[in-house]
Amino acid sequence: MTVVEGQIWTPLGWQAGRLTFEATITAFEALPQAPDEWIAPGFIDVHVHGGGGADVMDGPDGIRQMARFHAGHGTTALLATTITRPWEDVLQALRAVRDVSRDQRSGEAQVLGAHLEGPFINPGKLGAQPPFALNPSAARLQQVLESGALRVVTLAPELPGALAASAVLARSGVRVSFGHTLATAAEAAEVISAVQAAGGTVAGTHFFNAMTGFSGREPGVVGALLARPDTFAEVILDTHHVHLESFRALMQAKPHRTLLITDAMRAAGMPDGRYELGGQPVLVQAGQARLPSGSLAGSLLTMDQAVRQAVRAGLSLHQAVSLASVVPAQYLNLTDRGDVQPGQRADLVILGQQGELHHVYLAGRLNLRSHTIT
């Protein structure tokens, strides 16, 4: 049994209190005053490729190494995210994610399943994705669903078969996220309607990046998603992928549907140098990961850094934490986390006033790898 005191996150604000927990939270007692430590639900990263020198495509050992690295930065749960590779490589990665998700080990962020980013993307908008794009045929869709790992699929809504595939995914409980797309607003809107009619949820993958932008005459995918307040938006808040003014505009449109992600690649937490992403050479320098073409190749971000960046952008710590934990839990329809109440899983972070990380608890166990990064 563990007992901690501090300023505890609640939907209405911070509450001085005492929290008692084992694997789950057993008691929450309000206090007249408590230490200046902020106790919040653990961060949930729905889009992360790697970190600490490892990548999802490396197989089970790589996934576990990545999960340990990000657990040290406040991520208590994540979706292991694939990259566009030859089809059999993608299926193998999904099976690896499934196997790891069924066997969580001490010190690892819980792998909730897979985010399939590629190959169902537009070959004309690859970004840092390798050139193995495919259309989402019924046979391919059946194969990825049979993996048992799928939670989110990034796809380009303009692809042949995307409309039918999106409805199938929605009926299967998989989130559909638009990315690496050249779709018009009309094409995006048609798929949004199909997904919602099937009871599903739509998001924008790394919003603003690798999608058609907004203008007065052609709203693009950005405009189609902004116009619908019930859709979600992932955002990589490292100041390289998204300008802070763009982030502030997004928060005006979707204050309760924006979620922080890392989109981190294997070099997160590693020194500058040469790495790879999906078999492509990547140069990491001055806080950026880029292909030889100059395209950004994922990020070097961690979730605790993203929260602090949101605070620097003008959000309160309470709202920044919400974008990292509460909104992702709502997006994935998780009912056992994303709040700090009795009965919830004791995935917790303890923060300083500006979001600096003090401690991480994974299902009630203190993660000794967690530490403050400034």
C-alpha positions in Angstrom: 0.0 0.0 0.0 1.4 3.4 -1.0 0.3 6.8 0.3 1.2 10.1 -1.4 0.0 13.6 -0.7 0.0 16.6 -3.0 -2.2 18.6 -5.4 -4.3 15.9 -7.1 -5.7 16.3 -10.6 -9.5 16.3 -10.8 -11.8 17.3 -13.7 -12.5 20.6 -12.0 -8.9 21.5 -11.1 -6.3 20.6 -8.5 -7.4 19.4 -5.1 -5.1 19.1 -2.1 -5.4 15.6 -0.9 -4.0 12.2 0.1 -4.0 9.3 -2.4 -3.8 5.6 -1.3 -3.1 2.9 -3.9 -1.8 -0.5 -4.7 -2.3 -1.6 -8.4 -5.4 0.5 -8.4 -6.3 3.6 -6.4 -8.2 2.7 -3.2 -8.8 6.0 -1.6 -8.7 9.8 -2.3 -9.0 12.0 0.8 -9.3 15.8 0.5 -7.0 17.8 2.7 -7.0 21.5 3.7 -3.4 21.7 2.4 -0.8 19.4 0.9 2.8 19.6 -0.5 3.5 21.5 -3.8 3.7 18.3 -5.9 1.1 17.8 -8.6 -0.3 14.2 -8.8 -1.8 13.4 -12.2 -2.9 10.5 -14.4 0.0 8.9 -16.3 0.6 10.0 -19.9 -0.8 7.9 -22.8 1.1 8.2 -26.1 -1.0 7.0 -29.0 1.7 7.5 -31.6 5.2 6.5 -30.9 7.7 4.6 -33.1 10.7 4.2 -30.8 13.1 5.7 -28.3 16.1 4.9 -26.2 17.8 3.3 -29.3 14.9 0.9 -30.1 12.1 0.8 -32.7 8.8 -1.0 -32.9 9.9 -2.6 -36.2 12.8 -4.3 -34.3 10.4 -6.9 -32.8 9.4 -7.7 -29.2 12.8 -6.8 -27.6 12.8 -3.4 -29.4 9.2 -2.7 -28.3 10.0 -3.5 -24.7 13.2 -1.3 -24.7 11.1 1.5 -26.1 8.4 1.0 -23.5 11.0 1.1 -20.7 12.5 4.3 -22.1 9.3 6.2 -22.3 8.1 4.9 -18.9 11.0 6.9 -17.6 9.4 10.0 -19.0 5.9 9.7 -17.6 4.4 7.5 -20.3 2.4 4.8 -18.5 0.6 3.4 -21.6 1.2 3.6 -25.4 0.3 2.4 -28.8 3.4 0.9 -30.5 3.4 2.5 -33.9 4.5 0.8 -37.1 6.0 2.4 -40.3 5.4 1.6 -43.9 7.5 -1.4 -44.9 7.0 -4.5 -47.1 3.7 -6.1 -46.2 5.0 -9.1 -44.4 7.2 -6.9 -42.3 4.2 -4.9 -41.2 2.3 -8.1 -40.3 5.2 -9.4 -38.3 5.5 -6.1 -36.4 1.8 -6.3 -35.5 2.2 -9.8 -34.2 5.1 -8.6 -32.1 3.0 -5.8 -30.6 0.2 -8.3 -29.8 2.7 -10.6 -28.0 4.2 -7.8 -25.9 0.7 -6.4 -25.1 -0.3 -9.7 -23.6 2.8 -9.9 -21.4 3.5 -6.6 -19.7 6.7 -6.6 -17.6 7.9 -4.5 -14.7 9.2 -1.0 -15.6 7.5 -0.9 -19.0 4.8 1.4 -20.2 1.8 -0.8 -20.9 1.6 -1.5 -24.6 -2.2 -1.2 -25.3 -1.9 -2.3 -28.9 -0.7 -1.0 -32.3 -1.1 2.2 -34.2 -0.8 1.1 -37.9 0.8 4.1 -39.7 1.2 2.9 -43.2 1.0 1.3 -45.6 -2.5 2.7 -46.3 -1.2 6.1 -47.2 -0.9 8.3 -50.4 2.4 7.6 -52.1 2.5 11.3 -53.1 2.5 12.3 -49.4 5.0 9.9 -47.8 6.8 12.4 -45.6 9.3 10.2 -43.8 7.5 7.0 -44.7 9.3 4.5 -46.9 7.9 3.9 -50.4 5.8 0.8 -49.8 2.3 2.3 -49.8 -0.6 0.1 -50.5 -4.3 0.5 -50.9 -6.5 -0.9 -48.1 -8.0 -3.9 -49.8 -10.5 -6.2 -48.0 -7.9 -9.0 -47.8 -5.3 -6.8 -46.3 -7.7 -5.3 -43.8 -8.7 -8.8 -42.7 -5.1 -9.7 -42.1 -4.3 -6.7 -39.9 -7.5 -7.1 -37.9 -6.7 -10.8 -37.4 -3.4 -9.7 -35.7 -5.4 -8.9 -32.6 -3.2 -5.8 -32.0 -5.0 -3.0 -33.9 -6.2 0.1 -32.0 -5.7 3.0 -34.5 -5.1 3.0 -38.3 -3.7 6.0 -40.1 -5.0 6.1 -43.7 -5.4 8.5 -46.6 -9.2 8.9 -47.1 -8.8 9.4 -50.9 -7.3 6.0 -51.6 -9.3 3.4 -53.5 -11.0 1.2 -50.9 -10.5 3.7 -48.1 -14.2 4.5 -47.6 -15.2 0.8 -47.2 -12.2 0.1 -45.1 -12.9 2.9 -42.7 -16.4 1.6 -42.0 -15.0 -1.9 -41.4 -12.4 -0.5 -39.0 -15.0 1.5 -37.2 -17.3 -1.4 -36.7 -14.3 -3.4 -35.3 -13.6 -0.7 -32.7 -10.5 0.6 -34.4 -9.9 4.4 -34.6 -9.5 5.9 -38.1 -6.9 8.7 -38.3 -6.2 10.7 -41.4 -2.6 11.2 -42.4 -0.1 11.1 -45.2 -3.0 12.3 -47.4 -3.7 14.6 -50.4 -7.5 14.4 -49.8 -9.9 17.2 -50.5 -12.2 18.4 -47.7 -15.1 16.6 -49.5 -13.2 13.3 -49.6 -12.3 13.6 -46.0 -15.9 14.5 -45.0 -17.3 11.5 -46.8 -15.1 9.1 -44.8 -15.8 11.0 -41.5 -19.5 10.5 -42.2 -19.0 6.8 -42.9 -16.9 6.2 -39.8 -19.4 8.0 -37.5 -22.3 6.2 -39.1 -20.6 3.0 -38.1 -20.1 4.2 -34.5 -16.5 5.0 -34.9 -14.1 7.8 -34.1 -11.9 9.9 -36.5 -8.7 11.8 -35.8 -6.0 13.6 -37.6 -2.5 12.0 -37.5 0.2 14.5 -36.4 -2.2 17.3 -37.2 -1.0 19.9 -39.8 1.8 17.6 -41.0 1.5 15.3 -44.1 -2.0 16.4 -44.9 -3.7 19.0 -47.1 -3.8 22.3 -45.4 -6.5 24.9 -44.9 -7.4 27.8 -47.2 -10.5 29.8 -48.0 -11.3 28.0 -51.2 -10.1 24.5 -50.3 -10.3 23.6 -46.6 -8.4 20.4 -47.1 -8.2 17.7 -44.5 -7.2 20.2 -41.9 -10.4 22.2 -42.5 -12.6 19.1 -42.6 -11.4 18.0 -39.2 -11.5 21.5 -37.7 -15.0 21.9 -38.8 -16.1 18.9 -36.9 -15.7 19.3 -33.1 -16.3 15.6 -32.4 -13.0 14.6 -34.2 -9.7 14.4 -32.5 -6.3 15.8 -33.4 -2.8 14.4 -32.5 -0.1 17.1 -32.2 3.7 16.8 -32.0 4.5 19.8 -29.8 8.3 20.0 -30.3 8.2 23.4 -32.1 9.6 21.8 -35.2 6.5 20.1 -36.5 4.0 22.7 -35.3 4.3 26.4 -34.7 3.1 27.5 -31.3 0.6 29.9 -32.9 -0.8 27.0 -34.9 -1.1 25.0 -31.7 -2.9 27.8 -30.0 -5.3 28.0 -33.0 -6.0 24.3 -32.7 -6.7 24.6 -29.0 -9.3 27.2 -29.8 -11.0 24.8 -32.2 -10.5 21.6 -30.2 -9.8 22.4 -26.5 -11.1 19.0 -25.4 -10.2 16.8 -28.5 -6.5 17.6 -28.9 -4.0 15.1 -27.7 -0.3 15.3 -27.3 1.8 12.6 -29.0 5.5 12.2 -29.4 5.9 10.5 -32.8 9.3 9.6 -31.3 11.8 7.6 -33.3 14.6 5.4 -32.0 17.0 8.4 -31.4 14.8 9.9 -28.7 17.0 10.1 -25.6 20.1 9.4 -27.6 23.1 11.5 -28.7 23.2 13.4 -32.0 24.4 11.2 -34.8 23.2 8.9 -37.6 20.2 6.5 -37.1 17.6 4.9 -39.3 13.8 4.9 -39.6 12.1 2.3 -41.7 15.4 1.4 -43.3 16.1 5.0 -44.2 19.1 7.0 -43.0 18.3 9.7 -40.5 20.6 12.5 -39.2 19.9 13.7 -35.7 21.2 17.1 -34.9 20.2 20.1 -32.8 17.0 18.4 -31.6 15.7 17.4 -35.0 15.6 14.1 -36.9 15.7 14.5 -40.7 16.1 12.4 -43.8 18.8 13.3 -46.3 16.0 15.1 -48.3 15.5 17.4 -45.3 12.1 15.9 -44.3 11.4 15.6 -40.6 11.7 11.9 -39.6 9.6 11.7 -36.5 10.6 13.5 -33.4 12.9 13.2 -30.4 10.2 14.2 -28.0 9.0 12.5 -24.8 5.6 13.1 -23.2 6.9 15.0 -20.2 8.7 17.4 -22.6 5.5 17.7 -24.6 3.6 18.7 -21.4 6.1 21.3 -20.5 6.0 22.6 -24.0 2.3 23.0 -23.7 2.7 25.0 -20.5 5.3 27.2 -22.3 2.7 27.8 -25.0 0.3 29.3 -22.4 -1.7 26.3 -21.2 -2.2 25.7 -17.5 -0.5 22.6 -16.1 -4.0 21.2 -15.5 -4.9 21.5 -19.2 -1.5 20.3 -20.4 -1.8 17.2 -18.4 -5.3 16.6 -19.8 -4.0 16.6 -23.3 -1.4 14.0 -22.4 -3.6 11.7 -20.3 -7.3 12.4 -20.1 -8.0 13.1 -23.8 -6.0 10.1 -25.0 -7.9 7.9 -22.6 -11.2 9.3 -24.0 -10.0 8.8 -27.6 -9.2 5.1 -27.0 -12.3 4.7 -24.8 -10.3 3.6 -21.8 -12.3 3.6 -18.6 -9.7 2.3 -16.2 -7.2 5.2 -16.5 -7.1 8.9 -17.5 -8.4 10.1 -14.1 -7.3 9.9 -10.4 -10.2 8.3 -8.6 -10.7 5.1 -6.6 -10.9 2.1 -8.8 -8.7 3.6 -11.5 -5.4 1.9 -12.4 -2.6 3.5 -10.3 -0.7 4.8 -13.4 0.4 8.1 -12.0 2.9 10.9 -12.5 4.1 13.3 -9.8 5.2 16.7 -11.3 6.6 20.0 -10.3 4.8 23.3 -11.0 6.1 23.6 -14.6 5.6 20.0 -15.4 9.0 18.7 -14.5 8.8 15.0 -13.8 9.5 13.8 -10.2 8.1 10.3 -10.0 6.2 7.7 -12.1 4.0 4.9 -10.8 3.1 2.0 -13.1 0.1 0.1 -11.8 1.1 1.3 -8.3 4.8 0.5 -8.6 7.4 3.3 -8.4 9.4 3.3 -11.6 13.0 3.9 -10.6 14.0 4.8 -14.1 11.8 8.0 -14.0 13.8 11.2 -13.7 13.5 14.9 -14.3 14.5 16.1 -17.8 14.9 19.9 -18.3 
